[in-house]
Amino acid sequence: MAPITEYNAELLEFASRNMKGLLRPERDEDAKLVQKGLMLYRQGLVYQLRFDGDIVAAGVQDVTPVQVKLDLSFLETSQCSCPEEGFCRHQLAVFFHALSQVASVATWVEDWRQPIKAKTAATNWGLQTARDLLKASKKPEANYQDWSETFLDSFQRMMVGNGQPNPYVVPELFRVYWRRIKADSPIETEWRTLYELIANMHSFMLLADLSEEFGHTDTMVDRYYRHLFHGMIEDIEKAIARLSITSMPFAFDGFIEKLKDDASGLLEVSDGLAYEGIHLYRLLWSQLFKKSPWHLSERERLEELAMRNPDYLPVQVGLIHQDILAKKDDEGLELLANLEMIGVPYMLYWLEQFTFQKEWKRIGPFIDLFVSRLNGYLRGLHSYDACIDFTGMALDLVVPYCEEVDRADLLERTLVQSLPYSFRVYDTFLFKQRGFEKWVELQAFIGAELPYLEKERVKEVQKQDPGALLPLYHQAIADNIELKNRASYREAVKLLKKLRTIYKKLGRLADWERFLTLLLMQTKRLRAFQEECKRGKLIDA
């Protein structure tokens, strides 16, 4: 094999980092895959390894010999001649053999397995710490201050007591911490629900602080423990629902008021968790903190903060929320309009609440603003999957309103604004509305070809509005002629006959004759096509 170049070495280093991200040590199938790849590599079954740009090619002498092409710049596009789908043991074997030219394979495997070892060690340490805490402490008294101090003390001991936690051990440590918190729950059902509600909110903020303190990036949080924040929000919502079934005891008032004061911190969490913090803030103020004086004082607090830092998004969203709760929709809309595109995702919560409460009159102006900003927001997402997901959430909220108030025009505008991500919904909408010309334009917009369209739909359009199909037929005929082979010419002739039928049905045979004459002149050098036209009796033999 030729010596490894500096470029090859850099590519291998890049690929080795990416491989650690593609394969998870905690997944059994990935662990087995790495083990099998190692065995093939260590048995010397990889042969004729060679570099070709970003590609490493080699053979692997398995039970059935295979050929592998490993793309070091984009591992997901790598190929193997074996029937396995996705990444296979042969690709791993070639990867290890190539890596061995510039680094230690054993070190790579040890580094890759480190998170699972760290998780196990963290869990064992956390469990021991929890047992020690249980022995050394008694249940906190039923007062807010004692509970808060217990949450903080347990969190600090179990989450950071063994040093700075790596992001991948956070879920294990948090699970052990939460079991410790649950062990101190009051016996009475209502008090236990209140305790766990308060514990969830404090734990949310403590975990957010930990994330910021140790510099865990958005990517780290997404991969390892953002689900913990979402789980706490869901638990808080369930706890509020349970408490709302009956009137809460007067003894709870002091707890709720102190929780309200502490909840102000939800608008101050790190940028990477701002969306979750804002969501929880709105949830609590909508469903739990309902006293009018509280809302007035909170509004004053937020206005003061906004004067000091007018561009701070969480405070602006908090102000809008207080306006909406006070039914000052015009003021809220004015603030919301000033946020421009950055405010769009935060509108989903209010649209959902209006829809749930069937406040169709109030939701109208918010829907109009939302739809006007939708296209610009989608253009800024830079991820197809994110656009698909957001479009789905948007339509789930816009459709009920449009159906309730009979606003098909607004629904269509929403669907147009969110193309191409709304294609399937818009496709169905246009067909139901009998908007066949627009339906054909939509197919052209996404590049759909006539042969691949649903046959029943094409038949229905031909029956109801045959003229709408003319552009599709003209394009399909041109595409087939462009392929310049006998089979495509025959297909073009079939389509020409159908096109002639449509022109005849429309009473436009003169237009058909002009089109055919021009087409035959433009293709006079294509002898095979001319012959197929004669054979199909489009022109005289």
C-alpha positions in Angstrom: 0.0 0.0 0.0 1.2 3.5 -0.8 2.3 5.7 2.1 -0.4 7.6 3.9 -0.4 11.3 2.9 -1.1 14.2 5.2 -4.4 14.7 3.6 -5.4 11.0 4.1 -4.3 11.3 7.8 -6.5 14.4 8.3 -9.5 12.6 6.7 -9.0 9.6 8.9 -8.9 11.7 12.0 -12.1 13.5 10.9 -13.8 10.2 10.1 -12.7 8.7 13.5 -14.5 11.5 15.3 -17.6 11.2 13.2 -17.7 7.4 13.7 -17.9 7.9 17.4 -21.0 10.1 16.8 -22.7 7.6 14.5 -22.3 4.6 16.8 -23.5 4.6 20.4 -21.9 2.3 22.9 -25.1 2.0 24.9 -26.9 0.4 21.9 -26.5 -3.3 21.8 -26.6 -3.5 18.0 -23.8 -0.9 17.7 -21.7 -2.6 20.4 -22.0 -5.9 18.5 -21.2 -4.2 15.2 -18.0 -2.8 16.6 -17.0 -6.1 18.1 -17.6 -8.0 14.8 -15.6 -5.3 12.8 -12.7 -5.6 15.2 -12.6 -9.4 14.8 -12.5 -9.2 11.0 -9.7 -6.5 11.3 -7.7 -8.4 13.9 -7.9 -11.6 11.9 -6.2 -9.9 9.0 -9.2 -10.3 6.7 -9.0 -6.9 5.1 -6.9 -6.8 1.9 -5.9 -4.5 -0.9 -6.6 -1.3 1.0 -6.2 1.8 -1.2 -7.1 5.5 -1.0 -8.8 7.4 -3.8 -9.5 11.0 -2.8 -12.0 10.8 0.1 -12.7 7.1 -0.5 -11.0 4.2 1.1 -11.6 1.0 -0.9 -10.7 -2.6 0.2 -11.8 -6.2 0.1 -12.9 -8.2 3.2 -12.4 -12.0 3.2 -15.6 -12.9 5.1 -17.5 -16.2 4.5 -18.4 -14.5 1.3 -15.8 -12.0 0.1 -17.1 -8.4 -0.2 -15.9 -5.1 -1.5 -16.1 -2.0 0.6 -16.0 1.7 -0.3 -15.7 3.9 2.8 -16.4 7.6 2.3 -14.2 9.3 4.9 -15.8 12.7 4.5 -19.4 11.5 4.7 -19.5 8.0 6.3 -23.3 7.6 5.9 -22.8 7.2 2.1 -20.3 4.4 2.4 -21.0 1.2 0.5 -20.5 -2.5 0.8 -21.4 -5.3 -1.6 -22.9 -7.4 1.2 -26.8 -7.5 1.6 -26.8 -5.7 5.0 -28.6 -2.3 5.1 -26.8 0.6 6.7 -23.4 0.3 8.4 -22.0 -3.2 8.4 -19.2 -5.1 10.1 -17.2 -5.1 6.8 -17.2 -1.3 6.7 -16.0 -1.2 10.3 -13.2 -3.7 9.6 -12.0 -1.5 6.7 -12.3 1.6 8.9 -10.2 0.0 11.6 -7.6 -1.2 9.1 -7.3 2.3 7.6 -7.2 3.9 11.0 -4.4 1.6 12.1 -2.1 3.3 9.6 -2.2 6.6 11.6 -3.5 5.9 15.1 -4.2 3.2 17.7 -7.3 1.2 17.1 -7.3 0.0 20.7 -7.3 3.6 21.9 -10.2 4.5 19.6 -12.3 1.6 20.9 -11.4 2.5 24.5 -12.4 6.1 24.0 -15.6 5.1 22.2 -16.6 2.8 25.1 -15.7 5.4 27.7 -19.2 6.9 28.0 -20.8 3.6 28.9 -18.2 3.0 31.6 -18.6 6.5 32.9 -22.4 6.1 33.0 -22.1 2.9 35.0 -19.6 4.4 37.4 -21.7 7.6 37.8 -24.8 5.5 38.5 -23.0 3.4 41.1 -21.6 6.5 42.7 -24.9 8.3 42.7 -26.7 5.3 44.2 -24.2 5.1 47.0 -24.4 8.9 47.6 -28.2 8.6 47.7 -28.0 5.8 50.3 -25.7 7.9 52.4 -28.0 10.9 52.2 -31.0 8.8 53.2 -29.2 7.5 56.3 -27.9 10.9 57.3 -31.0 13.0 56.8 -34.6 13.0 57.7 -37.6 14.0 55.6 -37.8 17.8 55.1 -40.6 19.6 56.9 -43.6 20.6 54.9 -42.6 24.1 54.2 -41.3 25.7 51.0 -37.9 26.7 52.3 -37.0 23.3 53.6 -38.1 21.7 50.4 -36.0 24.1 48.3 -32.9 23.6 50.4 -33.3 19.8 50.2 -33.6 20.0 46.4 -30.5 22.2 46.1 -28.4 20.1 48.6 -29.3 16.8 46.9 -28.7 18.2 43.5 -25.2 19.5 44.4 -24.1 16.4 46.1 -25.4 14.0 43.5 -24.9 15.9 40.2 -21.6 17.6 40.9 -20.3 16.0 44.1 -18.0 13.8 42.1 -16.6 16.6 40.0 -17.7 18.2 36.7 -20.2 15.7 35.0 -19.7 14.9 31.4 -23.0 15.5 29.4 -23.4 11.8 28.7 -23.6 10.9 32.4 -26.1 13.6 33.3 -29.2 11.4 32.6 -27.9 8.6 34.9 -27.0 11.0 37.7 -30.3 12.9 37.3 -32.3 9.6 37.5 -30.6 8.7 40.8 -31.1 12.3 42.1 -34.8 12.2 41.2 -35.3 8.8 43.0 -33.8 10.5 46.1 -36.2 13.5 45.8 -39.2 11.1 45.4 -38.2 9.2 48.5 -38.9 12.4 50.5 -42.4 12.9 49.0 -45.2 13.5 51.6 -47.6 10.7 52.2 -50.8 12.6 51.6 -51.7 12.6 47.9 -52.4 16.3 47.5 -49.2 17.3 49.4 -47.2 14.8 47.3 -48.5 16.3 44.1 -47.6 19.8 45.3 -44.2 18.6 46.4 -43.4 17.0 43.1 -44.6 20.0 41.1 -42.3 22.3 43.1 -39.4 19.7 42.9 -39.8 19.6 39.1 -39.6 23.3 38.7 -36.6 23.7 41.0 -34.8 20.7 39.3 -35.5 22.3 35.9 -33.7 25.5 36.9 -30.9 23.6 38.7 -30.2 21.5 35.7 -30.3 24.5 33.4 -27.8 26.2 35.6 -25.6 23.2 35.5 -25.7 23.1 31.7 -24.6 26.7 31.5 -22.0 26.5 34.2 -20.1 23.6 32.6 -20.5 24.9 29.0 -22.6 22.1 27.6 -23.4 23.1 24.1 -26.9 22.9 22.4 -25.7 19.8 20.5 -24.6 18.1 23.8 -27.9 18.9 25.5 -29.9 17.7 22.4 -28.1 14.5 22.2 -27.9 13.5 25.9 -30.4 15.2 28.1 -32.8 17.8 26.6 -35.5 15.1 27.1 -35.1 15.6 30.9 -36.4 19.2 30.6 -39.3 18.1 28.4 -40.1 15.3 30.9 -40.2 17.8 33.8 -42.5 20.2 31.9 -44.9 17.3 31.2 -44.8 16.2 34.9 -45.6 19.8 36.0 -48.5 20.0 33.6 -49.9 16.7 34.9 -49.4 17.9 38.5 -51.3 21.1 37.9 -54.1 19.1 36.3 -54.4 16.8 39.3 -54.4 19.8 41.7 -57.1 21.5 39.6 -59.6 18.7 40.0 -60.7 20.0 43.4 -60.2 23.3 45.2 -56.7 23.5 46.6 -56.3 23.7 50.4 -55.6 27.2 51.8 -52.4 25.8 53.2 -51.1 25.7 49.6 -51.4 29.4 49.0 -48.0 30.3 50.6 -46.3 27.5 48.6 -47.8 28.7 45.3 -46.9 32.3 46.0 -43.2 31.4 46.7 -43.2 29.2 43.6 -44.5 32.1 41.6 -41.6 34.3 42.9 -39.0 31.6 42.0 -40.6 31.1 38.5 -39.3 34.5 37.4 -35.9 32.7 36.9 -37.4 30.7 34.1 -36.9 33.7 31.8 -33.3 33.9 32.7 -32.0 30.4 31.8 -29.3 30.1 29.1 -30.1 30.8 25.5 -29.9 27.1 24.6 -32.8 26.4 27.0 -34.7 29.6 26.5 -37.5 28.0 24.6 -38.1 25.4 27.3 -37.9 28.0 30.1 -40.3 30.3 28.3 -42.7 27.4 27.7 -42.7 26.5 31.4 -43.1 30.1 32.4 -46.2 30.5 30.2 -47.6 27.2 31.4 -47.4 28.1 35.1 -48.8 31.6 34.6 -51.7 30.3 32.5 -52.7 27.4 34.7 -51.4 28.0 38.2 -50.7 31.6 39.1 -54.1 33.0 38.5 -54.5 35.9 41.1 -55.0 39.3 39.5 -52.6 41.2 41.8 -49.9 38.7 40.9 -50.4 39.4 37.2 -50.3 43.1 37.8 -47.0 43.0 39.8 -45.5 40.5 37.3 -46.4 42.9 34.4 -44.6 45.8 36.3 -41.6 43.6 36.9 -41.3 42.7 33.3 -41.8 46.2 32.0 -38.9 47.4 34.3 -36.7 44.6 32.9 -37.7 45.5 29.3 -36.7 49.1 29.9 -33.2 48.0 31.0 -32.8 45.5 28.2 -35.4 46.0 25.4 -34.0 43.3 23.1 -34.1 40.5 25.6 -36.5 38.0 24.0 -37.7 36.0 27.1 -38.9 39.2 28.8 -40.7 40.4 25.6 -42.5 37.0 25.3 -43.4 37.2 29.0 -44.9 40.6 28.5 -46.9 39.4 25.5 -48.2 36.5 27.6 -49.3 38.8 30.4 -51.2 40.9 27.8 -52.9 37.9 26.4 -53.9 36.6 29.9 -55.3 40.1 30.6 -57.1 40.0 27.3 -55.2 43.0 26.0 -54.7 41.4 22.7 -54.0 44.6 20.7 -51.1 45.4 23.0 -49.8 41.9 22.8 -50.1 41.8 19.0 -48.2 45.1 18.8 -45.3 43.6 20.8 -45.4 40.4 18.9 -45.3 42.2 15.5 -42.1 43.9 16.7 -40.4 40.6 17.3 -40.6 39.8 13.6 -39.4 36.2 12.6 -37.9 35.4 16.0 -41.3 35.5 17.6 -42.9 33.0 15.2 -42.2 29.7 17.1 -43.5 31.2 20.3 -46.9 31.9 18.7 -47.7 28.2 18.6 -48.4 28.1 22.3 -51.0 30.9 22.2 -52.6 29.6 19.0 -52.9 26.2 20.8 -54.5 27.8 23.8 -57.0 29.8 21.8 -57.9 26.7 19.8 -58.4 24.6 22.9 -60.6 27.3 24.4 -62.5 27.8 21.1 -61.8 31.5 21.2 -62.2 31.9 17.5 -62.7 35.7 17.5 -59.5 36.3 19.5 -57.3 33.9 17.5 -58.1 35.5 14.1 -55.5 38.4 14.2 -52.9 36.1 15.7 -53.4 33.6 12.9 -53.2 36.4 10.3 -49.9 37.6 11.7 -48.6 34.0 12.0 -49.3 33.1 8.4 -47.8 36.3 7.1 -44.5 35.4 8.8 -44.6 31.7 8.1 -42.7 31.6 4.8 -39.9 33.8 6.1 -39.5 31.7 9.2 -39.3 28.4 7.3 -36.7 29.9 5.0 -34.5 30.6 8.0 -34.6 27.1 9.5 -32.0 25.5 7.2 -33.2 22.0 7.9 -35.7 20.1 5.8 -36.8 18.0 8.8 -37.3 21.0 11.0 -39.4 22.7 8.2 -41.5 19.6 7.8 -42.1 19.4 11.6 -42.9 23.1 12.0 -45.3 23.1 9.0 -47.1 20.1 10.5 -47.5 21.9 13.9 -48.6 25.1 12.1 -51.3 23.3 10.0 -52.6 21.5 13.1 -53.5 24.9 14.5 -54.5 26.8 11.4 -56.8 24.1 9.9 -59.3 24.0 12.8 -59.7 27.8 12.8 -60.2 28.0 9.0 -62.8 25.2 9.1 -64.6 26.8 12.0 -64.9 30.2 10.4 -65.1 29.0 6.8 -61.8 30.6 5.7 -60.7 28.4 2.8 -58.8 31.4 1.4 -56.7 31.7 4.6 -56.0 28.0 4.6 -54.8 28.0 1.0 -52.6 31.0 1.7 -51.0 29.1 4.6 -50.4 26.1 2.4 -48.8 28.2 -0.3 -46.7 30.0 2.3 -45.4 26.7 3.6 -44.6 25.0 0.3 -42.9 22.7 -0.5 -43.3 21.3 3.0 -47.1 21.4 2.8 -47.3 19.7 -0.6 -49.3 16.7 0.4 -51.9 18.7 2.3 -52.1 21.3 -0.4 -52.4 18.6 -3.1 -55.4 17.1 -1.3 -56.9 20.5 -0.6 -56.9 21.6 -4.2 -58.4 18.3 -5.4 -61.2 18.7 -2.9 -61.8 22.3 -4.0 -61.8 21.2 -7.6 -59.0 23.6 -8.3 -57.6 21.5 -11.1 -55.5 24.2 -12.8 -53.8 25.1 -9.5 -53.4 21.3 -8.9 -51.5 21.0 -12.2 -49.4 24.0 -11.4 -48.5 22.5 -8.0 -47.3 19.3 -9.7 -45.1 21.3 -12.0 -43.8 23.3 -9.0 -42.5 20.2 -7.3 -41.3 18.7 -10.6 -43.8 15.8 -10.6 -43.9 14.0 -13.9 -47.1 12.8 -15.6 -46.3 9.1 -15.6 -45.8 9.1 -11.8 -49.0 11.0 -10.9 -51.9 9.0 -9.4 -53.8 7.6 -12.4 -57.2 8.0 -10.8 -56.6 11.7 -10.2 -55.4 12.3 -13.7 -58.5 10.6 -15.0 -60.7 12.8 -12.8 -59.0 16.0 -14.0 -59.3 14.8 -17.6 -63.0 14.3 -17.0 -63.7 17.5 -15.1 -61.2 20.0 -16.6 -59.2 18.4 -19.4 -57.6 21.7 -20.4 -55.8 21.8 -17.1 -53.7 18.8 -18.1 -52.3 20.4 -21.2 -49.1 21.7 -19.6 -48.3 18.3 -18.1 -48.8 16.5 -21.4 -46.7 19.0 -23.3 -43.9 18.7 -20.7 -44.0 14.9 -20.7 -43.9 14.7 -24.5 -40.9 17.1 -24.6 -39.1 15.0 -21.8 -39.6 11.8 -23.7 -38.3 13.2 -27.0 -35.3 14.6 -25.2 -34.3 11.1 -24.2 -33.7 10.3 -27.9 -34.3 6.5 -27.9 -36.9 4.3 -29.6 -38.7 3.5 -26.3 -39.1 7.1 -25.3 -40.2 8.1 -28.8 -42.9 5.5 -28.6 -44.0 6.8 -25.2 -44.1 10.3 -26.7 -46.4 9.2 -29.5 -48.8 7.6 -27.0 -48.9 10.9 -25.1 -49.4 12.8 -28.3 -52.5 10.7 -29.1 -53.9 11.4 -25.6 -53.1 15.1 -26.1 -55.0 15.1 -29.4 -58.0 13.6 -27.7 -57.9 16.5 -25.1 -57.7 19.1 -27.8 -60.5 17.5 -29.7 -62.7 17.4 -26.5 -62.0 21.1 -26.0 -62.9 21.9 -29.6 -59.4 23.2 -30.3 -58.3 20.9 -33.1 -56.8 23.9 -35.0 -54.5 24.5 -32.0 -53.5 20.8 -32.1 -52.7 21.0 -35.8 -50.5 24.0 -35.3 -48.7 22.4 -32.3 -48.1 19.1 -34.2 -46.8 20.9 -37.3 -44.4 22.9 -35.3 -43.2 19.8 -33.3 -42.6 17.9 -36.5 -40.5 20.8 -37.9 -38.4 21.0 -34.8 -37.8 17.2 -34.8 -37.2 16.7 -38.5 -33.7 15.5 -37.9 -34.9 12.8 -35.4 -35.6 10.2 -38.1 -36.6 7.5 -35.5 -39.1 9.9 -33.9 -40.6 10.7 -37.3 -40.9 7.0 -38.0 -42.8 6.4 -34.7 -45.2 9.2 -35.5 -45.9 7.6 -38.9 -46.3 4.2 -37.2 -48.7 5.8 -34.7 -50.6 7.4 -37.6 -50.0 10.9 -36.3 -48.8 11.7 -39.8 -49.2 10.1 -43.2 -46.9 7.3 -44.0 
